[in-house]
Amino acid sequence: MTNLRPNHVDGKSIPEQMELVLAKWKPKHPDCVFKHYFYNKVDDAHVPFYHPGEHENAKEWEEALQNKPAPGLMPVLASGFEAVAERLKAQRVAMGRFNQRLHEINNCLDAILSKHDLEWSVRTINARRKHDALRRRTLVLARKVQVLRNRGYALSGDEDDLRIKLENMEKSVQDPAVNARLEELWSRLIMLRERAQILQSELQKKGLGEEQGLGEEVEVRVKKIVEDYEKQLQHLKKECELIKQDLEDWEKEHPR
């Protein structure tokens, strides 16, 4: 005579056990085991608005909050295939925006480099050429002044002031700190461009497509560098124009 097997285990019938198995896969069921806590970057002002959801376990949420990998992150529960898929889709969209911004930064840097090659380099060469011409004229004027002094002619107050101003301008234009500053600004532009290329390469290696950028912080830094660079060139141009104007005024007052 064969033994009959019971149709229940641990006091639960087969239908009850089936319900238990199904419950473990239902996203909104408290006993669901197919779930995971992801983390969102949240502003400090929005942190108080984060709390366990309707179908979340408060204890598990608090544990996830305590185990957050970095400050400013808040746990967000994803239960079931659909929630995980939505999370992956949102991450892909975010990385798409990031890569797009990266392309914008690259295009901006390309424009800056092109502008430097086509405009600022030419203007710098012209400014140096004018400076050399004015320097030669200044030397001629200085020789004439020295001849007058050797002959016993005393310089007037205006002439002596002009001599001092010319000497100061010559020193300021030839100051190595100006060229060093220009080289520093140019190096920073090159470093930003290389950093943008590295980030784009990393995104492409991860298979995220071509979509976002570096953010507003780098744009502000690039803008500041370009503005400083332009100020240096404008300062050099202004000094050259002042020297030229002073020489023209002096020659009008002291014709040959």
Buried (B, 14 or more C-beta within 10 A) or exposed (E): EEEEEEEEEEEEEEEEEEEEEEEEBBBEBEEBEBBEBBBEEBEEEEEEEBEBEEBBBEEBBEEBBEEEEEEEBBBBBBBBEEBBEEBEEEEEEEBBEBBBBBBBBBEBBEEBBEEBEEEBEEBBEEBEEBBEEBBEBBEEBBEEBEEBEEEEEEEEEEBEEBBEEBEEBBEEBEEEEBEEBBEEBBEBBEEBBEBBEEBBEEBEEEEBEEBBBBEEEBBEBBEEBBEBBEEBBEEBBEBBEBBBEBBEEBEEEEEE
